[in-house]
Amino acid sequence: MTLAGATATVDFVTPERAEAYGRIMRVVSADGPERLEPDEQAVLREAADAIFFSEDIAGDPEASQALASANDLAGNLVGAERWTPDHAEQVLRDLEACGPAQLVRLAER
């Protein structure tokens, strides 16, 4: 994944997006029963990075694909009973909150 153009998007970063990104990074580095394997950590980290630096998810195929991959990961973790459905939903809400306002509005529906 690249962060090409990331400096151009810094103007769109809000404190709320930064806080959500921090929550995702805590999930990525968590120990205990909800601990992620290195490849799972990479999926979530890459999704957070792509979404955090995106100005428009619909117009950003990398961010859209990263969000889809994170959704798949969460579903797999719930299916394997490694995450509860509630935990997966919270992680996905936090991931969406890393993104631009239109993504946050979609998550609130």
ABEGO torsion letter per residue (X at the ends): XBABGAAAAAAABBAAAAAAAAAAAAAAABBEAABBBAAAAAAAAAAAAAAAABABAAABAAAAAAAAAAAAAAAAAAAAGABBAAAAAAAAAAAAAABBAAAAAAAAX
